[in-house]
């Protein structure tokens, strides 16, 4: 497992970071295109990990950068949604604090050469977040389905999963750090 290799999974992760300012700029004036950019960026999250594992191109750099790119993308979207008055600030704050807390735990663990891998709770959380963000950005109705209401259901699910998975990561951290 190398430290820094520019392979396809790493390029996908970097592209997710590069798409963040594009998303932020576009989302305000053209929510549909903002959602499209966000969706493409989110898709790279699923692709990079899958390709890295499948092709044996897992690197320490990728292990560190991938969750950071996820957090940058989600935090940016949450800030945009709060600014657009489509999400309560307190909900965004709870999710953002959890993201920083878990990242901090992972960094401390990594400094001791311990890798805390993504757990199912975290994977469910990011899926709920991505779904919520897409629905909340789009806001209106499609085929008589109010996407804002659907987005609020998913953001509540993401909020609960954020807290639960944050607790899981904390427990995992303390078990591995001993």
N, C-alpha and C positions, 0 to 999 in steps of 0.2 A: 504494500500500500504506500504509494509515493506521497510526498508532501504537496508538490505543485506540478500538476500536469494539465495542460490545456487540451482536454478531450471534449467530445460532444456533450456529455452530461454537464461539464463545467461551463461550457459555452452557453448551454440552455439556462443554467443558473444565473450567469452574468447577464444574459438577455432579459431575464425577469427583472433585474435591478435597473437595467437601462430603460425598460418599458414603464417604470414607475412615473417619471416626470411626464411622459407622453400621456399616460392615463390621467394624471392630475390636471393637466392643461385641457385635455379634450372633454373630460367628464362634465364640467360645468356647462359648457355651451351645447354639447351634443351627447346627452346621456347614453344613447344607443351605442355610439362609437366608443364612449368611455367604457361601457360594459364590455364591448367587443375586445378592446385592448386589455382590460382587466382579465377577461376570460382567457385570452391567449397567454397572458403572463401566468395565470393560474394553471393552465394546461402544461406549461413548462415545468411546474412543480411535480406533476405526476410523471412526466416523461423523463426528467433528469434522473430521478431515483431509480426508476424502472430500468433505464438504459445502463446506468452505472452498475447495478447489481447483475443484470443480464450479461453484460460484456466484461465483467470483472474489472471495471474501471473506477472502483471506489477509492477515493483519495482522502487523506486527512483534510486537505483544503476544501474538498467538496462536502465533507461531513460538517465542517464549520460553516461554510458559506451558504449551503442550502437552507438551513433553518433561519439564518439571518435574512436571506433574500425573501423568504416567506413572511417573516415578521415585518420587514420594510414594506412589502406590498400590502399586507393587511392593515398595518398601522396607517399607511398613507390613505388607504381607502376609508378607514374609519374616520380619520380627520376630515376628509372630503365630505363624508356623509353628515358629520356633525355640522360642518360649515354650511351645507345645503339644507340644514334643519330636517333631515330625514332620520336622524338617530340622536338619542339623548346622550349628552356628554358623559354622564355617569357610567353608562353602559360601555362606551368606548374606553373610558379610563380603567374600568375593571379589567377589560380584555387586554389593554395595553400594559397595565401593571403586571399581569400574569405573564405576558410575553417577555418582558424584561427580567422578571424574577426567574423564570425557567431558563432563559438564556444565561443569566448569571450563574445558576447552578451548573449548567453544562460547561461553562468556561472554567469554573473552579475545578470541576471533575477532570476536564481535559488537561488542566495544568498539572494534574497528578497522573496523567496518562490513563485516565478512565473515560471511556466513551459511554454516554447515556443515550442509547438509541431511542428513536421515536417509538412511542407506545400506541396502542390502539385508541386510547382516549384522545391522544393528541391528533391522530389521523382523523378521527370522527369530528373533532373540534374544527380542524382546518376545512374539512368538507362542509360543515355547517356554516362556517364563516364565509367561505367563497360563495355558497348558494345565497346566503343572506345578503351579502354585498351586491351581488349581481341583481337580485330582486329589488333591493332598495335603491340602487342607482337607476334602474329602469322605472321604478315607481308606479307607473300607470297600469292599466289593464291590458291583458292580451287574452283573447278568446274568452272574455268575461271572467277572467281570473285576476283578482286584484293583487298584483305583484308586491305592493307595499305590505299588505297584510301577511302574505306568504313570507316576505323578507323578515318581518317582525317575529314571526314564529321561529324562523331559523336563527335569528340573532339571539332570541331567548335561549334556544337550544345551545347555541355556541357559547353563550355566557355561562350556562350551567356546566357544559363540558369543559370550559376553560378552568373553572374552579376545581372541578373533579380531577381533570388531568394534571393541573398544577399540584394538587395534593399527591397524585400518583408519582409525578416526577420528584417531588420532595422526598417521599418515602424511598424511591429508588436511589436517589442521590445518597441519602444517609446510610442505606444498606451497603452501597458500593464504596463509600468513602471510609468506612470503618476499617 
